[in-house]
Every structure is written in C-alpha cells, then in structure tokens.
Amino acid sequence: MEIRVACHAGYRGEKTPRRLMFGGRNIDIVDVVDLWHGVDHRYVKVLGADRATYIIRQDIPTQTWELTMFQRPPAYGA
C-alpha cells in the first residue's frame, strides 16, 4: 500500500519519518525501532501513537513510501 510519510531531516541529512498518512488517517510516530537498507530501498520499523507497529519502505530512486507490515497493539490484559 502506497502511503505518504512526513519526515524530519537529521543532522546527517537522512530523513527520519515523523508521521504516516494513509486511508484518511494521520499517525504520529513516537519511536523509530529499527532501520535497515536494501539495494534500492530503505526500511524503517516504527511505533505509532496508536501503539501499532509499522514497517515502511522507501524506494530510494523515486522517493515513494510503501506500508509493508502493520501489527496491532496487544490487547490490555491479554
């Protein structure tokens, strides 16, 4: 699923995701859990303000973002 991602440029110039936008939803990112690079892609695992975990992928040549994984937060008391 293609998404929009608002980013903040860090001191090294690499953009850090701060908000996800898809399906009429805006989800603030509260933590970048992990980051890794592929040949033409950059993957970022983030925790949203909704307590869900997302893995998003940035296509480096086109600068587009895609949602590759979504995991709902565990239920309270489960």
Backbone as CSV, one residue per row, in Angstrom:
resi,resn,N_x,N_y,N_z,CA_x,CA_y,CA_z,C_x,C_y,C_z
1,MET,0.847,-1.171,0.000,0.000,0.000,0.000,0.894,1.235,0.000
2,GLU,0.697,2.095,-0.973,1.473,3.333,-1.017,0.927,4.305,0.025
3,ILE,1.831,4.987,0.700,1.457,5.915,1.761,2.254,7.205,1.608
4,ARG,1.868,8.205,2.370,2.656,9.434,2.473,3.311,9.441,3.837
5,VAL,4.528,9.958,3.882,5.292,9.998,5.129,5.877,11.391,5.287
6,ALA,5.581,12.031,6.416,6.204,13.311,6.745,7.495,13.005,7.495
7,CYS,8.578,13.664,7.076,9.893,13.375,7.642,10.543,14.632,8.199
8,HIS,11.550,14.397,9.022,12.404,15.448,9.556,13.830,15.109,9.127
9,ALA,14.539,16.061,8.558,15.922,15.815,8.143,16.839,15.920,9.350
10,GLY,17.593,14.864,9.599,18.537,14.833,10.706,19.822,15.560,10.363
11,TYR,20.747,15.566,11.295,21.994,16.295,11.106,22.858,15.693,10.001
12,ARG,22.657,14.412,9.664,23.414,13.793,8.580,22.656,13.867,7.254
13,GLY,21.514,14.522,7.247,20.748,14.700,6.025,19.769,13.580,5.720
14,GLU,19.826,12.481,6.467,18.890,11.378,6.232,17.550,11.712,6.881
15,LYS,16.501,11.501,6.135,15.169,11.859,6.625,14.640,10.808,7.590
16,THR,14.135,11.275,8.735,13.549,10.406,9.747,12.031,10.558,9.702
17,PRO,11.286,9.467,9.509,9.823,9.561,9.475,9.261,10.075,10.802
18,ARG,8.276,10.972,10.707,7.614,11.541,11.886,6.109,11.325,11.893
19,ARG,5.512,11.083,10.692,4.061,10.885,10.609,3.738,10.048,9.378
20,LEU,2.796,9.115,9.542,2.288,8.305,8.441,0.901,8.811,8.053
21,MET,0.612,8.821,6.755,-0.686,9.268,6.278,-1.188,8.284,5.224
22,PHE,-2.308,7.615,5.521,-2.916,6.689,4.570,-4.348,6.429,4.992
23,GLY,-5.188,6.152,4.019,-6.583,5.815,4.297,-7.313,6.850,5.135
24,GLY,-6.992,8.131,4.961,-7.637,9.181,5.730,-7.147,9.294,7.167
25,ARG,-6.104,8.560,7.514,-5.562,8.583,8.883,-4.208,9.284,8.899
26,ASN,-3.950,9.981,9.989,-2.642,10.575,10.271,-2.155,9.965,11.572
27,ILE,-1.011,9.286,11.526,-0.485,8.604,12.705,0.885,9.172,13.024
28,ASP,1.004,9.806,14.172,2.302,10.305,14.610,3.192,9.133,14.985
29,ILE,4.467,9.244,14.663,5.447,8.225,15.017,6.096,8.626,16.328
30,VAL,6.044,7.733,17.304,6.612,8.032,18.613,8.012,7.451,18.790
31,ASP,8.371,6.439,17.960,9.700,5.850,18.086,10.091,5.147,16.793
32,VAL,11.350,5.330,16.394,11.929,4.553,15.304,12.616,3.371,15.966
33,VAL,12.078,2.175,15.761,12.551,0.968,16.433,13.775,0.387,15.733
34,ASP,13.778,0.405,14.398,14.875,-0.185,13.634,14.920,0.461,12.256
35,LEU,16.073,0.357,11.616,16.283,0.936,10.296,17.298,0.061,9.575
36,TRP,17.005,-0.311,8.326,17.982,-1.065,7.552,17.817,-0.726,6.078
37,HIS,18.886,-0.968,5.329,18.933,-0.604,3.917,18.982,-1.844,3.039
38,GLY,18.270,-1.784,1.921,18.368,-2.768,0.862,19.130,-2.131,-0.287
39,VAL,19.122,-2.770,-1.447,19.850,-2.238,-2.600,19.276,-0.893,-3.035
40,ASP,17.977,-0.842,-3.285,17.324,0.393,-3.733,16.257,0.878,-2.766
41,HIS,16.219,0.298,-1.582,15.173,0.634,-0.620,15.765,0.868,0.764
42,ARG,15.004,1.599,1.549,15.331,1.796,2.961,14.100,1.375,3.744
43,TYR,14.277,0.547,4.745,13.188,0.050,5.577,13.273,0.686,6.953
44,VAL,12.115,1.054,7.503,12.060,1.676,8.818,10.936,1.011,9.608
45,LYS,11.269,0.494,10.779,10.274,-0.084,11.687,9.965,0.978,12.732
46,VAL,8.689,1.352,12.850,8.300,2.443,13.737,7.149,2.033,14.646
47,LEU,7.032,2.742,15.754,5.909,2.608,16.672,5.058,3.854,16.535
48,GLY,3.766,3.655,16.233,2.853,4.778,16.070,2.242,5.203,17.395
49,ALA,1.689,6.412,17.414,0.997,6.910,18.607,-0.216,6.043,18.932
50,ASP,-0.692,5.276,17.961,-1.807,4.354,18.182,-1.342,3.018,18.781
51,ARG,-0.055,2.935,19.153,0.595,1.772,19.763,0.795,0.614,18.790
52,ALA,0.487,0.806,17.507,0.717,-0.222,16.490,2.148,-0.117,15.974
53,THR,2.658,-1.240,15.446,3.987,-1.283,14.857,3.838,-1.329,13.342
54,TYR,4.650,-0.535,12.649,4.619,-0.444,11.195,6.020,-0.660,10.646
55,ILE,6.119,-1.340,9.528,7.359,-1.344,8.753,7.024,-0.656,7.444
56,ILE,7.762,0.411,7.171,7.557,1.176,5.951,8.823,1.084,5.104
57,ARG,8.632,1.147,3.797,9.754,1.017,2.875,9.797,2.224,1.960
58,GLN,10.967,2.819,1.842,11.165,3.955,0.943,11.922,3.474,-0.287
59,ASP,11.346,3.719,-1.457,12.033,3.450,-2.712,12.973,4.631,-2.952
60,ILE,14.267,4.387,-2.885,15.254,5.466,-2.966,15.189,6.216,-4.300
61,PRO,15.156,5.530,-5.456,15.142,6.280,-6.717,13.926,7.188,-6.891
62,THR,12.736,6.725,-6.482,11.520,7.522,-6.693,11.096,8.316,-5.466
63,GLN,11.709,8.032,-4.308,11.379,8.696,-3.047,9.933,8.461,-2.618
64,THR,9.346,7.332,-3.032,7.988,6.983,-2.612,8.064,6.019,-1.431
65,TRP,6.995,5.991,-0.645,6.918,5.140,0.539,5.811,4.119,0.372
66,GLU,5.996,2.964,1.027,5.024,1.884,0.975,4.925,1.250,2.366
67,LEU,3.701,0.923,2.768,3.485,0.198,4.017,3.681,-1.284,3.728
68,THR,4.649,-1.923,4.394,4.919,-3.336,4.129,4.449,-4.239,5.254
69,MET,4.250,-3.691,6.464,3.787,-4.515,7.583,3.081,-3.629,8.600
70,PHE,2.016,-4.163,9.176,1.260,-3.486,10.226,0.923,-4.520,11.277
71,GLN,1.169,-4.203,12.533,0.812,-5.109,13.627,0.072,-4.314,14.687
72,ARG,-1.133,-4.759,14.983,-1.951,-4.085,16.003,-1.298,-4.225,17.363
73,PRO,-1.561,-3.288,18.258,-1.022,-3.417,19.612,-1.706,-4.564,20.346
74,PRO,-1.001,-5.210,21.273,-1.647,-6.267,22.048,-2.769,-5.678,22.897
75,ALA,-3.810,-6.458,23.111,-4.937,-6.016,23.922,-4.516,-5.928,25.382
76,TYR,-5.057,-4.952,26.076,-4.771,-4.830,27.502,-5.250,-6.078,28.228
77,GLY,-4.431,-6.594,29.124,-4.793,-7.741,29.936,-4.681,-9.073,29.213
78,ALA,-4.180,-9.043,27.986,-4.067,-10.306,27.226,-2.756,-11.000,27.502
